Amino acid sequence: MSKRNKNPRARMQAKRRPQRHKDVLHSQGRHRANDFRCVGCRLDVSVDAPGTRHRNHCPNCLTSLHVDRHVPGDRAASCHGRMEAMGISVRDAGEWTIIHQCLSCSELSANRIAGDDNALVLARLALRPLRDNNIARRMLVSL
């Protein structure tokens, strides 16, 4: 028996060509790198959102990642932990913000809602503190 027949797997690997670079463009000339996948519901989310310039939460489940440090869009946080939507806050001008808490470092942050955020999930989140007292206590303890 020849050596060629003894290891057919090695022959197949030797024949494989390296994968070529695929420069796939999506809508309006954007690359897929501008989008992100939600860590909560695994939805592919576009960073372009009506009503905000720096989207960092999923419009479907409102889950976020701890990526911003001091200024929205700075992407300077080193934690990169998963952030859970804890509640809703309303600013003086009537603008709604989502209060997120990082599950890794417990830091709180406020993110503007976007025009395409799920209205039902936002309403449930706004009513959540009325339904569950433990959430309010958890948020006060972390302050």
N, CA, C and O atoms as CSV, one atom per row, in Angstrom:
chain,resi,resn,atom,element,x,y,z
A,1,MET,N,N,0.829,-1.172,0.000
A,1,MET,CA,C,0.000,0.000,0.000
A,1,MET,C,C,0.882,1.246,0.000
A,1,MET,O,O,1.891,1.302,0.702
A,2,SER,N,N,0.502,2.219,-0.772
A,2,SER,CA,C,1.304,3.434,-0.850
A,2,SER,C,C,0.944,4.396,0.275
A,2,SER,O,O,-0.108,4.275,0.901
A,3,LYS,N,N,1.832,5.348,0.518
A,3,LYS,CA,C,1.601,6.331,1.576
A,3,LYS,C,C,0.419,7.240,1.256
A,3,LYS,O,O,-0.226,7.748,2.174
A,4,ARG,N,N,0.122,7.454,-0.010
A,4,ARG,CA,C,-0.977,8.337,-0.395
A,4,ARG,C,C,-2.317,7.830,0.102
A,4,ARG,O,O,-3.165,8.641,0.476
A,5,ASN,N,N,-2.541,6.560,0.123
A,5,ASN,CA,C,-3.830,5.999,0.505
A,5,ASN,C,C,-3.998,5.893,2.021
A,5,ASN,O,O,-5.121,5.758,2.506
A,6,LYS,N,N,-2.894,5.952,2.776
A,6,LYS,CA,C,-2.984,5.779,4.222
A,6,LYS,C,C,-3.624,6.960,4.935
A,6,LYS,O,O,-4.307,6.752,5.939
A,7,ASN,N,N,-3.436,8.204,4.461
A,7,ASN,CA,C,-3.946,9.366,5.161
A,7,ASN,C,C,-4.713,10.279,4.191
A,7,ASN,O,O,-4.185,11.302,3.754
A,8,PRO,N,N,-5.956,9.907,3.856
A,8,PRO,CA,C,-6.707,10.731,2.902
A,8,PRO,C,C,-7.058,12.116,3.460
A,8,PRO,O,O,-7.221,13.062,2.689
A,9,ARG,N,N,-7.176,12.251,4.780
A,9,ARG,CA,C,-7.518,13.542,5.382
A,9,ARG,C,C,-6.407,14.573,5.171
A,9,ARG,O,O,-6.681,15.742,4.901
A,10,ALA,N,N,-5.166,14.138,5.296
A,10,ALA,CA,C,-4.034,15.034,5.086
A,10,ALA,C,C,-3.981,15.501,3.639
A,10,ALA,O,O,-3.609,16.643,3.370
A,11,ARG,N,N,-4.349,14.627,2.707
A,11,ARG,CA,C,-4.374,15.011,1.296
A,11,ARG,C,C,-5.423,16.072,1.050
A,11,ARG,O,O,-5.178,17.022,0.308
A,12,MET,N,N,-6.602,15.926,1.667
A,12,MET,CA,C,-7.671,16.909,1.476
A,12,MET,C,C,-7.264,18.271,2.041
A,12,MET,O,O,-7.553,19.301,1.432
A,13,GLN,N,N,-6.603,18.287,3.188
A,13,GLN,CA,C,-6.173,19.546,3.779
A,13,GLN,C,C,-5.111,20.222,2.931
A,13,GLN,O,O,-5.065,21.450,2.851
A,14,ALA,N,N,-4.272,19.443,2.310
A,14,ALA,CA,C,-3.238,20.004,1.457
A,14,ALA,C,C,-3.839,20.628,0.201
A,14,ALA,O,O,-3.273,21.573,-0.348
A,15,LYS,N,N,-4.973,20.116,-0.259
A,15,LYS,CA,C,-5.606,20.610,-1.474
A,15,LYS,C,C,-6.438,21.873,-1.237
A,15,LYS,O,O,-6.737,22.601,-2.184
A,16,ARG,N,N,-6.814,22.138,0.015
A,16,ARG,CA,C,-7.668,23.293,0.302
A,16,ARG,C,C,-6.958,24.593,-0.006
A,16,ARG,O,O,-5.776,24.767,0.291
A,17,ARG,N,N,-7.706,25.503,-0.608
A,17,ARG,CA,C,-7.183,26.841,-0.858
A,17,ARG,C,C,-7.561,27.743,0.304
A,17,ARG,O,O,-8.585,27.513,0.947
A,18,PRO,N,N,-6.767,28.758,0.589
A,18,PRO,CA,C,-7.162,29.694,1.647
A,18,PRO,C,C,-8.432,30.435,1.224
A,18,PRO,O,O,-8.649,30.713,0.045
A,19,GLN,N,N,-9.249,30.741,2.207
A,19,GLN,CA,C,-10.504,31.429,1.918
A,19,GLN,C,C,-10.209,32.848,1.463
A,19,GLN,O,O,-9.403,33.549,2.075
A,20,ARG,N,N,-10.860,33.265,0.395
A,20,ARG,CA,C,-10.618,34.601,-0.134
A,20,ARG,C,C,-11.397,35.632,0.678
A,20,ARG,O,O,-12.417,35.314,1.290
A,21,HIS,N,N,-10.913,36.848,0.675
A,21,HIS,CA,C,-11.561,37.947,1.392
A,21,HIS,C,C,-12.871,38.301,0.701
A,21,HIS,O,O,-12.910,38.479,-0.516
A,22,LYS,N,N,-13.923,38.401,1.467
A,22,LYS,CA,C,-15.235,38.742,0.918
A,22,LYS,C,C,-15.613,40.130,1.402
A,22,LYS,O,O,-15.896,40.323,2.584
A,23,ASP,N,N,-15.618,41.073,0.519
A,23,ASP,CA,C,-15.965,42.444,0.841
A,23,ASP,C,C,-17.447,42.633,0.515
A,23,ASP,O,O,-17.796,43.231,-0.503
A,24,VAL,N,N,-18.302,42.123,1.378
A,24,VAL,CA,C,-19.741,42.146,1.138
A,24,VAL,C,C,-20.307,43.468,1.615
A,24,VAL,O,O,-20.129,43.843,2.774
A,25,LEU,N,N,-20.982,44.169,0.736
A,25,LEU,CA,C,-21.626,45.418,1.100
A,25,LEU,C,C,-23.112,45.171,1.311
A,25,LEU,O,O,-23.730,44.377,0.602
A,26,HIS,N,N,-23.661,45.842,2.269
A,26,HIS,CA,C,-25.088,45.724,2.548
A,26,HIS,C,C,-25.767,47.044,2.215
A,26,HIS,O,O,-25.206,47.851,1.474
A,27,SER,N,N,-26.923,47.272,2.728
A,27,SER,CA,C,-27.726,48.432,2.352
A,27,SER,C,C,-26.945,49.738,2.440
A,27,SER,O,O,-26.235,49.973,3.418
A,28,GLN,N,N,-27.071,50.568,1.447
A,28,GLN,CA,C,-26.497,51.907,1.357
A,28,GLN,C,C,-24.975,51.908,1.504
A,28,GLN,O,O,-24.404,52.844,2.064
A,29,GLY,N,N,-24.318,50.857,0.997
A,29,GLY,CA,C,-22.868,50.824,0.977
A,29,GLY,C,C,-22.197,50.592,2.312
A,29,GLY,O,O,-20.997,50.832,2.438
A,30,ARG,N,N,-22.924,50.137,3.309
A,30,ARG,CA,C,-22.338,49.902,4.622
A,30,ARG,C,C,-21.809,48.485,4.718
A,30,ARG,O,O,-22.284,47.581,4.031
A,31,HIS,N,N,-20.838,48.310,5.563
A,31,HIS,CA,C,-20.309,46.986,5.826
A,31,HIS,C,C,-21.026,46.395,7.021
A,31,HIS,O,O,-21.563,47.125,7.854
A,32,ARG,N,N,-21.037,45.094,7.106
A,32,ARG,CA,C,-21.665,44.411,8.225
A,32,ARG,C,C,-20.959,44.750,9.540
A,32,ARG,O,O,-21.547,44.588,10.609
A,33,ALA,N,N,-19.722,45.212,9.480
A,33,ALA,CA,C,-18.973,45.552,10.692
A,33,ALA,C,C,-19.633,46.693,11.456
A,33,ALA,O,O,-19.361,46.867,12.644
A,34,ASN,N,N,-20.489,47.473,10.810
A,34,ASN,CA,C,-21.177,48.568,11.492
A,34,ASN,C,C,-22.322,48.067,12.355
A,34,ASN,O,O,-22.843,48.823,13.176
A,35,ASP,N,N,-22.723,46.834,12.195
A,35,ASP,CA,C,-23.814,46.254,12.959
A,35,ASP,C,C,-23.244,45.443,14.120
A,35,ASP,O,O,-22.041,45.187,14.185
A,36,PHE,N,N,-24.133,45.041,15.039
A,36,PHE,CA,C,-23.701,44.165,16.121
A,36,PHE,C,C,-24.797,43.150,16.394
A,36,PHE,O,O,-25.952,43.361,16.026
A,37,ARG,N,N,-24.438,42.059,17.035
A,37,ARG,CA,C,-25.389,41.011,17.397
A,37,ARG,C,C,-25.703,41.151,18.879
A,37,ARG,O,O,-24.802,41.226,19.714
A,38,CYS,N,N,-26.991,41.185,19.191
A,38,CYS,CA,C,-27.451,41.342,20.573
A,38,CYS,C,C,-27.017,40.138,21.408
A,38,CYS,O,O,-27.150,38.993,20.977
A,39,VAL,N,N,-26.495,40.410,22.614
A,39,VAL,CA,C,-26.089,39.332,23.509
A,39,VAL,C,C,-27.286,38.709,24.215
A,39,VAL,O,O,-27.162,37.647,24.824
A,40,GLY,N,N,-28.451,39.365,24.137
A,40,GLY,CA,C,-29.643,38.829,24.784
A,40,GLY,C,C,-30.468,37.942,23.878
A,40,GLY,O,O,-30.698,36.772,24.185
A,41,CYS,N,N,-30.918,38.499,22.753
A,41,CYS,CA,C,-31.826,37.760,21.862
A,41,CYS,C,C,-31.179,37.332,20.551
A,41,CYS,O,O,-31.831,36.704,19.718
A,42,ARG,N,N,-29.885,37.670,20.355
A,42,ARG,CA,C,-29.100,37.272,19.175
A,42,ARG,C,C,-29.590,37.910,17.872
A,42,ARG,O,O,-29.323,37.380,16.794
A,43,LEU,N,N,-30.289,39.020,17.952
A,43,LEU,CA,C,-30.770,39.742,16.778
A,43,LEU,C,C,-29.620,40.571,16.198
A,43,LEU,O,O,-28.854,41.175,16.949
A,44,ASP,N,N,-29.495,40.603,14.866
A,44,ASP,CA,C,-28.529,41.479,14.229
A,44,ASP,C,C,-29.098,42.890,14.240
A,44,ASP,O,O,-30.178,43.127,13.700
A,45,VAL,N,N,-28.377,43.833,14.853
A,45,VAL,CA,C,-28.869,45.185,15.084
A,45,VAL,C,C,-27.997,46.183,14.333
A,45,VAL,O,O,-26.770,46.126,14.408
A,46,SER,N,N,-28.630,47.086,13.620
A,46,SER,CA,C,-27.913,48.154,12.937
A,46,SER,C,C,-27.607,49.263,13.933
A,46,SER,O,O,-28.426,49.569,14.800
A,47,VAL,N,N,-26.426,49.865,13.808
A,47,VAL,CA,C,-26.084,50.962,14.717
A,47,VAL,C,C,-26.809,52.243,14.337
A,47,VAL,O,O,-26.869,53.175,15.140
A,48,ASP,N,N,-27.363,52.310,13.128
A,48,ASP,CA,C,-28.147,53.466,12.721
A,48,ASP,C,C,-29.533,53.356,13.337
A,48,ASP,O,O,-30.253,52.386,13.100
A,49,ALA,N,N,-29.900,54.356,14.129
A,49,ALA,CA,C,-31.189,54.317,14.805
A,49,ALA,C,C,-31.818,55.694,14.777
A,49,ALA,O,O,-31.128,56.697,14.965
A,50,PRO,N,N,-33.123,55.756,14.544
A,50,PRO,CA,C,-33.796,57.055,14.594
A,50,PRO,C,C,-33.851,57.573,16.030
A,50,PRO,O,O,-34.277,56.859,16.939
A,51,GLY,N,N,-33.422,58.806,16.226
A,51,GLY,CA,C,-33.511,59.427,17.544
A,51,GLY,C,C,-32.238,59.389,18.360
A,51,GLY,O,O,-32.178,60.023,19.413
A,52,THR,N,N,-31.221,58.675,17.921
A,52,THR,CA,C,-29.966,58.624,18.662
A,52,THR,C,C,-28.804,58.412,17.699
A,52,THR,O,O,-28.965,57.794,16.647
A,53,ARG,N,N,-27.632,58.929,18.064
A,53,ARG,CA,C,-26.465,58.771,17.191
A,53,ARG,C,C,-25.569,57.625,17.625
A,53,ARG,O,O,-24.752,57.158,16.831
A,54,HIS,N,N,-25.695,57.159,18.856
A,54,HIS,CA,C,-24.799,56.131,19.382
A,54,HIS,C,C,-25.613,54.985,19.961
A,54,HIS,O,O,-25.764,54.878,21.178
A,55,ARG,N,N,-26.136,54.133,19.095
A,55,ARG,CA,C,-26.927,53.013,19.597
A,55,ARG,C,C,-26.000,51.969,20.197
A,55,ARG,O,O,-25.007,51.568,19.591
A,56,ASN,N,N,-26.350,51.543,21.402
A,56,ASN,CA,C,-25.610,50.438,22.011
A,56,ASN,C,C,-26.556,49.466,22.719
A,56,ASN,O,O,-26.126,48.682,23.565
A,57,HIS,N,N,-27.841,49.520,22.374
A,57,HIS,CA,C,-28.775,48.551,22.944
A,57,HIS,C,C,-29.640,47.972,21.837
A,57,HIS,O,O,-29.820,48.575,20.779
A,58,CYS,N,N,-30.164,46.798,22.105
A,58,CYS,CA,C,-31.001,46.090,21.141
A,58,CYS,C,C,-32.410,46.690,21.157
A,58,CYS,O,O,-32.969,46.886,22.236
A,59,PRO,N,N,-32.997,46.986,19.997
A,59,PRO,CA,C,-34.354,47.538,19.977
A,59,PRO,C,C,-35.422,46.497,20.326
A,59,PRO,O,O,-36.561,46.853,20.626
A,60,ASN,N,N,-35.058,45.230,20.287
A,60,ASN,CA,C,-36.022,44.165,20.551
A,60,ASN,C,C,-36.140,43.846,22.041
A,60,ASN,O,O,-37.244,43.802,22.583
A,61,CYS,N,N,-34.998,43.622,22.705
A,61,CYS,CA,C,-35.035,43.218,24.117
A,61,CYS,C,C,-34.403,44.250,25.051
A,61,CYS,O,O,-34.434,44.070,26.269
A,62,LEU,N,N,-33.830,45.330,24.508
A,62,LEU,CA,C,-33.227,46.450,25.240
A,62,LEU,C,C,-31.958,46.079,25.998
A,62,LEU,O,O,-31.500,46.855,26.837
A,63,THR,N,N,-31.381,44.914,25.724
A,63,THR,CA,C,-30.125,44.510,26.346
A,63,THR,C,C,-28.981,45.286,25.712
A,63,THR,O,O,-29.028,45.621,24.528
A,64,SER,N,N,-27.954,45.569,26.505
A,64,SER,CA,C,-26.826,46.358,26.032
A,64,SER,C,C,-25.529,45.719,26.493
A,64,SER,O,O,-25.536,44.752,27.255
A,65,LEU,N,N,-24.419,46.265,26.026
A,65,LEU,CA,C,-23.097,45.898,26.516
A,65,LEU,C,C,-22.465,47.131,27.145
A,65,LEU,O,O,-22.725,48.256,26.716
A,66,HIS,N,N,-21.643,46.921,28.154
A,66,HIS,CA,C,-20.973,48.013,28.836
A,66,HIS,C,C,-19.780,48.440,27.988
A,66,HIS,O,O,-18.666,47.956,28.186
A,67,VAL,N,N,-20.016,49.350,27.040
A,67,VAL,CA,C,-18.958,49.784,26.127
A,67,VAL,C,C,-18.586,51.256,26.311
A,67,VAL,O,O,-17.445,51.629,26.036
A,68,ASP,N,N,-19.501,52.092,26.761
A,68,ASP,CA,C,-19.224,53.525,26.922
A,68,ASP,C,C,-18.819,53.823,28.358
A,68,ASP,O,O,-19.366,53.252,29.302
A,69,ARG,N,N,-17.856,54.724,28.510
A,69,ARG,CA,C,-17.367,55.074,29.846
A,69,ARG,C,C,-18.038,56.335,30.379
A,69,ARG,O,O,-18.876,56.251,31.277
A,70,HIS,N,N,-17.686,57.496,29.845
A,70,HIS,CA,C,-18.211,58.763,30.350
A,70,HIS,C,C,-19.154,59.447,29.365
A,70,HIS,O,O,-20.168,60.020,29.764
A,71,VAL,N,N,-18.820,59.385,28.092
A,71,VAL,CA,C,-19.576,60.081,27.062
A,71,VAL,C,C,-20.210,59.049,26.138
A,71,VAL,O,O,-19.541,58.096,25.740
A,72,PRO,N,N,-21.500,59.218,25.784
A,72,PRO,CA,C,-22.110,58.263,24.854
A,72,PRO,C,C,-21.328,58.195,23.546
A,72,PRO,O,O,-21.045,59.214,22.917
A,73,GLY,N,N,-20.989,56.974,23.158
A,73,GLY,CA,C,-20.258,56.762,21.916
A,73,GLY,C,C,-18.755,56.738,22.073
A,73,GLY,O,O,-18.054,56.536,21.082
A,74,ASP,N,N,-18.214,56.939,23.294
A,74,ASP,CA,C,-16.755,56.950,23.434
A,74,ASP,C,C,-16.149,55.551,23.364
A,74,ASP,O,O,-14.974,55.410,23.025
A,75,ARG,N,N,-16.922,54.522,23.675
A,75,ARG,CA,C,-16.499,53.115,23.602
A,75,ARG,C,C,-15.203,52.880,24.384
A,75,ARG,O,O,-14.345,52.107,23.958
A,76,ALA,N,N,-15.071,53.553,25.529
A,76,ALA,CA,C,-13.844,53.498,26.315
A,76,ALA,C,C,-13.939,52.594,27.542
A,76,ALA,O,O,-12.968,52.496,28.292
A,77,ALA,N,N,-15.062,51.937,27.773
A,77,ALA,CA,C,-15.189,51.084,28.953
A,77,ALA,C,C,-14.391,49.804,28.751
A,77,ALA,O,O,-14.383,49.233,27.660
A,78,SER,N,N,-13.727,49.362,29.797
A,78,SER,CA,C,-12.928,48.141,29.706
A,78,SER,C,C,-13.716,46.909,30.157
A,78,SER,O,O,-13.266,45.782,29.952
A,79,CYS,N,N,-14.862,47.107,30.757
A,79,CYS,CA,C,-15.645,46.014,31.323
A,79,CYS,C,C,-16.248,45.103,30.242
A,79,CYS,O,O,-16.033,43.891,30.263
A,80,HIS,N,N,-16.993,45.678,29.311
A,80,HIS,CA,C,-17.680,44.960,28.233
A,80,HIS,C,C,-18.638,43.888,28.754
A,80,HIS,O,O,-18.885,42.889,28.079
A,81,GLY,N,N,-19.175,44.101,29.958
A,81,GLY,CA,C,-20.138,43.172,30.519
A,81,GLY,C,C,-21.528,43.391,29.939
A,81,GLY,O,O,-21.792,44.408,29.298
A,82,ARG,N,N,-22.401,42.442,30.168
A,82,ARG,CA,C,-23.779,42.533,29.705
A,82,ARG,C,C,-24.546,43.487,30.608
A,82,ARG,O,O,-24.434,43.417,31.832
A,83,MET,N,N,-25.328,44.380,30.001
A,83,MET,CA,C,-26.101,45.348,30.767
A,83,MET,C,C,-27.586,45.039,30.630
A,83,MET,O,O,-28.116,44.918,29.526
A,84,GLU,N,N,-28.233,44.918,31.765
A,84,GLU,CA,C,-29.656,44.595,31.817
A,84,GLU,C,C,-30.459,45.885,31.966
A,84,GLU,O,O,-30.096,46.762,32.751
A,85,ALA,N,N,-31.538,45.994,31.217
A,85,ALA,CA,C,-32.428,47.152,31.343
A,85,ALA,C,C,-33.185,47.022,32.658
A,85,ALA,O,O,-33.899,46.045,32.883
A,86,MET,N,N,-33.019,48.040,33.542
A,86,MET,CA,C,-33.623,47.988,34.869
A,86,MET,C,C,-34.890,48.826,34.981
A,86,MET,O,O,-35.802,48.477,35.730
A,87,GLY,N,N,-34.949,49.925,34.243
A,87,GLY,CA,C,-36.101,50.804,34.354
A,87,GLY,C,C,-36.032,51.925,33.339
A,87,GLY,O,O,-35.139,51.974,32.493
A,88,ILE,N,N,-36.996,52.822,33.445
A,88,ILE,CA,C,-37.109,53.969,32.547
A,88,ILE,C,C,-37.016,55.235,33.387
A,88,ILE,O,O,-37.543,55.306,34.497
A,89,SER,N,N,-36.339,56.223,32.838
A,89,SER,CA,C,-36.284,57.538,33.454
A,89,SER,C,C,-36.751,58.549,32.413
A,89,SER,O,O,-36.525,58.368,31.217
A,90,VAL,N,N,-37.396,59.603,32.870
A,90,VAL,CA,C,-37.880,60.636,31.953
A,90,VAL,C,C,-37.167,61.934,32.292
A,90,VAL,O,O,-37.185,62.382,33.438
A,91,ARG,N,N,-36.542,62.533,31.293
A,91,ARG,CA,C,-35.841,63.804,31.476
A,91,ARG,C,C,-36.835,64.958,31.474
A,91,ARG,O,O,-38.015,64.765,31.178
A,92,ASP,N,N,-36.361,66.157,31.803
A,92,ASP,CA,C,-37.223,67.339,31.897
A,92,ASP,C,C,-37.996,67.616,30.612
A,92,ASP,O,O,-39.152,68.037,30.662
A,93,ALA,N,N,-37.370,67.384,29.469
A,93,ALA,CA,C,-38.017,67.667,28.189
A,93,ALA,C,C,-38.986,66.563,27.759
A,93,ALA,O,O,-39.557,66.629,26.671
A,94,GLY,N,N,-39.170,65.556,28.604
A,94,GLY,CA,C,-40.083,64.463,28.275
A,94,GLY,C,C,-39.409,63.316,27.539
A,94,GLY,O,O,-40.082,62.377,27.115
A,95,GLU,N,N,-38.090,63.376,27.378
A,95,GLU,CA,C,-37.359,62.326,26.680
A,95,GLU,C,C,-37.148,61.123,27.607
A,95,GLU,O,O,-36.735,61.281,28.756
A,96,TRP,N,N,-37.435,59.929,27.098
A,96,TRP,CA,C,-37.267,58.707,27.873
A,96,TRP,C,C,-35.844,58.200,27.737
A,96,TRP,O,O,-35.251,58.262,26.660
A,97,THR,N,N,-35.295,57.692,28.846
A,97,THR,CA,C,-34.000,57.026,28.827
A,97,THR,C,C,-34.152,55.672,29.511
A,97,THR,O,O,-34.952,55.504,30.431
A,98,ILE,N,N,-33.377,54.729,29.046
A,98,ILE,CA,C,-33.370,53.387,29.636
A,98,ILE,C,C,-32.234,53.343,30.653
A,98,ILE,O,O,-31.100,53.705,30.339
A,99,ILE,N,N,-32.536,52.905,31.858
A,99,ILE,CA,C,-31.517,52.741,32.893
A,99,ILE,C,C,-31.012,51.303,32.812
A,99,ILE,O,O,-31.763,50.350,33.020
A,100,HIS,N,N,-29.717,51.168,32.504
A,100,HIS,CA,C,-29.084,49.858,32.418
A,100,HIS,C,C,-28.157,49.662,33.608
A,100,HIS,O,O,-27.564,50.615,34.114
A,101,GLN,N,N,-28.041,48.412,34.049
A,101,GLN,CA,C,-27.074,48.068,35.081
A,101,GLN,C,C,-26.191,46.950,34.551
A,101,GLN,O,O,-26.683,45.945,34.039
A,102,CYS,N,N,-24.885,47.133,34.678
A,102,CYS,CA,C,-23.925,46.140,34.220
A,102,CYS,C,C,-23.954,44.946,35.175
A,102,CYS,O,O,-23.872,45.113,36.391
A,103,LEU,N,N,-24.071,43.760,34.623
A,103,LEU,CA,C,-24.108,42.559,35.447
A,103,LEU,C,C,-22.721,42.158,35.934
A,103,LEU,O,O,-22.605,41.325,36.834
A,104,SER,N,N,-21.660,42.736,35.355
A,104,SER,CA,C,-20.293,42.428,35.785
A,104,SER,C,C,-19.799,43.370,36.877
A,104,SER,O,O,-19.281,42.922,37.900
A,105,CYS,N,N,-19.959,44.684,36.660
A,105,CYS,CA,C,-19.395,45.652,37.611
A,105,CYS,C,C,-20.464,46.463,38.354
A,105,CYS,O,O,-20.120,47.292,39.197
A,106,SER,N,N,-21.739,46.245,38.062
A,106,SER,CA,C,-22.885,46.886,38.722
A,106,SER,C,C,-23.016,48.375,38.440
A,106,SER,O,O,-23.796,49.045,39.117
A,107,GLU,N,N,-22.290,48.922,37.473
A,107,GLU,CA,C,-22.399,50.336,37.139
A,107,GLU,C,C,-23.739,50.612,36.454
A,107,GLU,O,O,-24.225,49.801,35.666
A,108,LEU,N,N,-24.322,51.760,36.764
A,108,LEU,CA,C,-25.575,52.185,36.144
A,108,LEU,C,C,-25.285,53.183,35.036
A,108,LEU,O,O,-24.347,53.974,35.129
A,109,SER,N,N,-26.101,53.141,33.980
A,109,SER,CA,C,-25.978,54.133,32.915
A,109,SER,C,C,-27.357,54.404,32.339
A,109,SER,O,O,-28.258,53.571,32.433
A,110,ALA,N,N,-27.512,55.577,31.743
A,110,ALA,CA,C,-28.773,55.973,31.107
A,110,ALA,C,C,-28.536,56.100,29.608
A,110,ALA,O,O,-27.611,56.793,29.184
A,111,ASN,N,N,-29.359,55.441,28.807
A,111,ASN,CA,C,-29.262,55.492,27.351
A,111,ASN,C,C,-30.570,56.008,26.784
A,111,ASN,O,O,-31.649,55.593,27.207
A,112,ARG,N,N,-30.468,56.919,25.821
A,112,ARG,CA,C,-31.674,57.421,25.150
A,112,ARG,C,C,-32.363,56.280,24.419
A,112,ARG,O,O,-31.709,55.390,23.875
A,113,ILE,N,N,-33.688,56.314,24.412
A,113,ILE,CA,C,-34.400,55.316,23.621
A,113,ILE,C,C,-34.299,55.728,22.154
A,113,ILE,O,O,-34.098,56.901,21.841
A,114,ALA,N,N,-34.436,54.769,21.276
A,114,ALA,CA,C,-34.409,55.021,19.840
A,114,ALA,C,C,-35.825,54.908,19.306
A,114,ALA,O,O,-36.691,54.312,19.947
A,115,GLY,N,N,-36.060,55.472,18.147
A,115,GLY,CA,C,-37.395,55.480,17.556
A,115,GLY,C,C,-37.910,54.109,17.177
A,115,GLY,O,O,-39.120,53.923,17.043
A,116,ASP,N,N,-37.016,53.137,16.998
A,116,ASP,CA,C,-37.464,51.797,16.609
A,116,ASP,C,C,-37.419,50.799,17.758
A,116,ASP,O,O,-37.529,49.595,17.529
A,117,ASP,N,N,-37.257,51.280,18.999
A,117,ASP,CA,C,-37.301,50.375,20.147
A,117,ASP,C,C,-38.708,49.804,20.306
A,117,ASP,O,O,-39.698,50.475,20.013
A,118,ASN,N,N,-38.782,48.573,20.766
A,118,ASN,CA,C,-40.045,47.861,20.937
A,118,ASN,C,C,-40.898,48.576,22.002
A,118,ASN,O,O,-40.530,48.620,23.176
A,119,ALA,N,N,-42.019,49.123,21.580
A,119,ALA,CA,C,-42.878,49.910,22.474
A,119,ALA,C,C,-43.462,49.066,23.607
A,119,ALA,O,O,-43.607,49.554,24.727
A,120,LEU,N,N,-43.795,47.817,23.330
A,120,LEU,CA,C,-44.351,46.947,24.368
A,120,LEU,C,C,-43.308,46.654,25.448
A,120,LEU,O,O,-43.626,46.662,26.637
A,121,VAL,N,N,-42.080,46.398,25.041
A,121,VAL,CA,C,-41.008,46.131,26.006
A,121,VAL,C,C,-40.716,47.392,26.820
A,121,VAL,O,O,-40.459,47.302,28.021
A,122,LEU,N,N,-40.752,48.571,26.180
A,122,LEU,CA,C,-40.555,49.819,26.913
A,122,LEU,C,C,-41.657,50.046,27.955
A,122,LEU,O,O,-41.374,50.463,29.078
A,123,ALA,N,N,-42.902,49.772,27.584
A,123,ALA,CA,C,-44.010,49.943,28.530
A,123,ALA,C,C,-43.882,48.963,29.695
A,123,ALA,O,O,-44.120,49.336,30.844
A,124,ARG,N,N,-43.512,47.724,29.411
A,124,ARG,CA,C,-43.305,46.742,30.490
A,124,ARG,C,C,-42.183,47.171,31.419
A,124,ARG,O,O,-42.265,46.996,32.634
A,125,LEU,N,N,-41.137,47.734,30.835
A,125,LEU,CA,C,-40.003,48.191,31.630
A,125,LEU,C,C,-40.394,49.382,32.512
A,125,LEU,O,O,-39.943,49.489,33.652
A,126,ALA,N,N,-41.233,50.274,31.978
A,126,ALA,CA,C,-41.685,51.432,32.752
A,126,ALA,C,C,-42.554,51.010,33.938
A,126,ALA,O,O,-42.526,51.654,34.987
A,127,LEU,N,N,-43.316,49.943,33.778
A,127,LEU,CA,C,-44.195,49.474,34.850
A,127,LEU,C,C,-43.523,48.488,35.794
A,127,LEU,O,O,-44.094,48.147,36.830
A,128,ARG,N,N,-42.347,48.033,35.467
A,128,ARG,CA,C,-41.654,47.007,36.245
A,128,ARG,C,C,-41.422,47.389,37.705
A,128,ARG,O,O,-41.666,46.551,38.573
A,129,PRO,N,N,-40.966,48.604,38.032
A,129,PRO,CA,C,-40.768,48.944,39.446
A,129,PRO,C,C,-42.063,48.939,40.256
A,129,PRO,O,O,-42.030,48.699,41.463
A,130,LEU,N,N,-43.178,49.195,39.625
A,130,LEU,CA,C,-44.455,49.157,40.336
A,130,LEU,C,C,-44.852,47.726,40.687
A,130,LEU,O,O,-45.560,47.488,41.665
A,131,ARG,N,N,-44.390,46.787,39.885
A,131,ARG,CA,C,-44.748,45.389,40.059
A,131,ARG,C,C,-43.809,44.668,41.013
A,131,ARG,O,O,-44.226,43.737,41.702
A,132,ASP,N,N,-42.526,45.091,41.063
A,132,ASP,CA,C,-41.524,44.357,41.823
A,132,ASP,C,C,-40.687,45.323,42.665
A,132,ASP,O,O,-39.929,46.126,42.120
A,133,ASN,N,N,-40.822,45.248,43.978
A,133,ASN,CA,C,-40.091,46.143,44.878
A,133,ASN,C,C,-38.605,45.828,44.955
A,133,ASN,O,O,-37.811,46.710,45.284
A,134,ASN,N,N,-38.209,44.600,44.663
A,134,ASN,CA,C,-36.798,44.226,44.746
A,134,ASN,C,C,-35.942,44.990,43.740
A,134,ASN,O,O,-34.767,45.247,44.001
A,135,ILE,N,N,-36.510,45.350,42.608
A,135,ILE,CA,C,-35.758,46.078,41.587
A,135,ILE,C,C,-35.371,47.456,42.111
A,135,ILE,O,O,-34.226,47.882,41.962
A,136,ALA,N,N,-36.325,48.151,42.724
A,136,ALA,CA,C,-36.027,49.487,43.272
A,136,ALA,C,C,-34.970,49.401,44.351
A,136,ALA,O,O,-34.083,50.252,44.414
A,137,ARG,N,N,-35.044,48.389,45.204
A,137,ARG,CA,C,-34.044,48.216,46.266
A,137,ARG,C,C,-32.659,47.952,45.690
A,137,ARG,O,O,-31.666,48.517,46.148
A,138,ARG,N,N,-32.604,47.078,44.671
A,138,ARG,CA,C,-31.325,46.758,44.039
A,138,ARG,C,C,-30.675,47.990,43.430
A,138,ARG,O,O,-29.461,48.172,43.528
A,139,MET,N,N,-31.485,48.838,42.800
A,139,MET,CA,C,-30.947,50.032,42.172
A,139,MET,C,C,-30.473,51.032,43.233
A,139,MET,O,O,-29.453,51.691,43.035
A,140,LEU,N,N,-31.184,51.155,44.340
A,140,LEU,CA,C,-30.776,52.072,45.407
A,140,LEU,C,C,-29.502,51.599,46.096
A,140,LEU,O,O,-28.654,52.412,46.463
A,141,VAL,N,N,-29.364,50.287,46.272
A,141,VAL,CA,C,-28.178,49.749,46.916
A,141,VAL,C,C,-26.949,49.985,46.044
A,141,VAL,O,O,-25.865,50.241,46.568
A,142,SER,N,N,-27.099,49.904,44.729
A,142,SER,CA,C,-25.950,50.070,43.832
A,142,SER,C,C,-25.515,51.538,43.716
A,142,SER,O,O,-24.408,51.817,43.257
A,143,LEU,N,N,-26.374,52.470,44.128
A,143,LEU,CA,C,-25.987,53.890,44.100
A,143,LEU,C,C,-25.062,54.141,45.252
A,143,LEU,O,O,-24.600,55.267,45.439
